[in-house]
Amino acid sequence: MASDLVHLYMRIDHLPQMWCPGCGNGVIMRDVAVAIQELIEDPELDFNREDFVIVSGIGCSSRAAGYLDFNSIHTTHGRAIAFATGIKFANPKLHVVVLTGDGDCSAIGGNHLIHAARRNMGLTVIAFNNDIYGMTGGQYSPTTPNGDKATTAPYGNVDRPFDIANLATGAGASFAARGDIYHARETIDIIKQAILHKGFSLVDVYSVCPTYYGRKNKKGDAVEMLKWQKEHLVPTARYYSMPESERADKKLIGILSYNDYPEYTDEYAKVIESCRKKDKK
Ligand SMILES: Cc1ncc(C[n+]2csc(CCOP(=O)(O)OP(=O)(O)O)c2C)c(N)n1
């Protein structure tokens, strides 16, 4: 993170951070900080730092809520979206940004994810997706690719993985996107659009965990894992200009689904208003 950004947006007294060398979490945390900074600095928008709340669950990635100097809350494993729902209900004007791991949001917290998506609650969820449970030593998660190794799958994972962005779309999310740590500029822009979106938005950010996932699966060091992202994850414009045959082993980085469904707290406010009117009669 550039030093001015560090001084502006990080709790210096919480440093040094606990992430391993080569971990992708710092890149995603920086992308979130840059996205918020650019929204605050945009003269056409009325975004203030005090209007942001950062919520996280438990996991290596969830530590980001503690490092970022915003109104923030580091909650319990899998429950970040539940806490975020309460915060958004209490004050719908806030921009509530959930920082969560693939395990946090799609294993123990999977139910909260699908129901927040279904309701179209106005939250922004950033999934730090490293394909593994990093904090507890490399157990497989719902995004670990089929056949890959983990401490709990020493002979290869027999589960088929979730695609978190597709999962959110299937559950009714009005905005679902994919980013990665290699294409940082594109990912920052996607995060900005997710925050600007009125309803539920999810950005599945492909990260790297060289320590547990990379080492167990012979993916090389962090640089090798980033090279893989560079070659296999493709931003929207380039993706659609590729011949179909070249897309077979590639994934799109960009917005995957977008809808204009009514936002949940707006709908709830209408119910409250109609009850008030009835009471007055
Ligand atoms: C209720 C509960 N169950 C299990 C744990 C142990 N635990 C802490 S973090 C974690 C997995 C985190 O994985 P992920 O969400 O993918 O985040 P990462 O550490 O990879 O960033 C688990 C199982 C816990 N803290 N609380």
The ligand as a Gaussian input file, in Angstrom:
#p B3LYP/6-31G(d) Opt

LIG

1 1
 C      -17.680000     -21.140000      15.016000
 C      -16.257000     -21.318000      14.568000
 N      -15.906000     -22.405000      13.892000
 C      -14.636000     -22.570000      13.474000
 C      -13.693000     -21.613000      13.744000
 C      -12.252000     -21.823000      13.302000
 N      -11.922000     -21.044000      12.138000
 C      -11.352000     -19.822000      12.254000
 S      -10.991000     -19.148000      10.770000
 C      -11.579000     -20.516000       9.967000
 C      -11.525000     -20.657000       8.463000
 C      -11.272000     -19.391000       7.743000
 O      -11.220000     -19.630000       6.354000
 P      -11.631000     -18.522000       5.335000
 O      -12.941000     -17.940000       5.691000
 O      -11.543000     -19.124000       3.974000
 O      -10.562000     -17.379000       5.568000
 P       -8.973000     -17.298000       5.372000
 O       -8.369000     -17.602000       6.709000
 O       -8.567000     -18.283000       4.315000
 O       -8.757000     -15.886000       4.952000
 C      -12.069000     -21.471000      10.861000
 C      -12.635000     -22.779000      10.442000
 C      -14.090000     -20.460000      14.455000
 N      -13.251000     -19.464000      14.736000
 N      -15.389000     -20.331000      14.848000

